[in-house]
């Protein structure tokens, strides 16, 4: 089933007359629209797309074959047109994602869409987006392949005297030159700075004995990849090898546990238990992973608070890390597809400790 058909079936199942979809990630998933301004009103048996004059032609090409397209104007803004549509469709209520709409917007809607009950609900699109179709997984795999290629390309820069920022720029140039977007701003940190999980690339130059952590991903045809690798410059002492080896063991154990019916909290706990064998769990300061799709941090988390069932078709990042102030850090991340048989790693970049050059 196509995304719109899946949503319409969900609306019918939940007894919702219509859903007002405003989150642009959901809009793109439903319609394929790549502009920055779009809204969908979906009912179990029909749908309508709204955008402004900047995107009328684009929407006609991308969305027109799927549903009716209407253009908002100053004289006929979105709320007024939704009110008109509700009258035409005979709607008495419209649901919306309560997490995506501000209080002020809700108040404006209640004033400008009279006679229609506006019902905040948990985003149905986010739940549906968690389970990918084989076609969607194939697109994520394509983004992963390009991300792997970027990693292999940038390894030639890992040598003393090269600045973190130069590596950051090379990753960005490579991905964009291949026709992709950045799924997020790349992270490149080295030496003691590699203990910063989300550190920004700086003018710090690589030195012998540094860890270098690189976290980046391609966004290709609207679908994201997310890869992290940590390498060593010139040499790695026993402590570096111990930390790296334990993070890798934790990641492998967590990936193997990421199966249909498992609980996200339990998978996170397993990774921490493996790290605790070397007294490293206290340095693991974030969740184990997150959902991946049309946005890099998609719906769903693997963490100590994530009481969530793992299901076939989901794609997760698995990214344990250890961050020790003054020493540095290690993070290893792959994108993992949950199948009926076993977890499938969509990346192919090597994970054994690389000592470069």
Secondary structure, DSSP 8 states (H G I E B T S, - for coil): --HHHHHHHHHHHHT-SEEEE--HHHHHHHH---SS--EEEEETTEEEEEEEGGGHHHHHHHTTTTSEEEEE-SSS-HHHHHHHHHHHHT-SEEEEETTTS-HHHHHHHHHHSTTSEEEEE--HHHHHHHB--HHHHHHHHHHHHHHHHHHHHHGGG-STT-BHHHHHHHHHHHHHHTT-EESS--EEEEGGGGG-TT----S-B--TT-EEEEEE-EEETTEE--EEEEEEES---HHHHHHHHHHHHHHHHHHHH--TT-BHHHHHHHHHHHHHTTT-GGG--S-SEEE-SSSSSEEEEESTT---B--TTBEEEE--EEEETTTEEEE-BEEEEE-SS-EEE---S--S--EE-
